[in-house]
């Protein structure tokens, strides 16, 4: 896989640059939306190892919410400045800045229109889908993100991790955001939460 990516970089660099611009333009032109998702995780032998479901929402630019309900509940909120990852079972919230979040999972790039973070990634278009891969794979938890569109809206995306597991997310019941959805893109701390602030000092 790595050799294939290197070869593509050498022989199709202009295409990557054009594909990245094309993807960013499509994301910037998208309407804000929320949707249900189903998740399937397969290992490197294509054996199903877990399934899940939940809701997510995109508020372009810079905002994202994620509420996984099955098999375990989890909450992810990108509020435009910080990223909040909450585990209700142990009542712990971890806080990251955007740069840390993108390094951990390039899917966060989908709500990040600034040119800077995109310079560390390659984008290759294949039909209605785009593959996002880090230029430097050493130490990366996620080696690729595939984002697919149906019309002008994201219909699915997949993550390939360092263990070669593939997490496939399929979106359904997509709807425009309402005024009541604004609170989903804000995270409210409570006195009962254990806070793990991972942001560099000074953020």
C-alpha positions, 0 to 999 in steps of 0.5 A: 500500500505504501509503495503504491502511494509513493508511486502515485506521488511520483507520477501523478503529483499535479493530479493530487493537487487538483483533486485536493482543490476539487475536494475542498471546493465541494466541501465549502459548497456543501450545505450544513446537515445532520444524518444517521450513520451505521458503522462496520469494522473489518480486519485485514482479512475482511472479517467483520469485528464490530458494528455500530450506529449513531448520529453526526452533523456537519456545520461548515466550516470548522464544526462537527458533532458525533454521537455514537450509540452502539456498541458503546456510547461516545461523543465527539464535538468540534466547536471551531477551536477545540475538539472534545471527546467524551466517554459517558461510561467513565465520565471523562472528557479529553480536549484537543486542539484542531491540529492534534485532532487532524493528526489523530484522524484526517476525517477532521479535515472535512470541516477544516477549510484552511490550506495549512493542514491540507498540505500534509495530506495527499488527495486522490479522486476516484469516481465520486470518492476521494482518498486522503492519505498523510504524506508521512505515515510514520506514527499515524493512527489513520493511514487513509480516509475515503470520502464518497459523495452522492450528488452534493452531499457526503454519503459515506466515508471509511477509515483505514488504521495502522492495524489495517482495520477498515471502518466503513460509515454509511450515512442515511436520513440526511437533513438540514440543520435547524436552530435547535441543533446549534447546541450540539456543536458546543460541549458543556462541562459538568462538575462530575466530569474527569477532564483530560486536557491534551492541548499544548500549554498556552492554547 
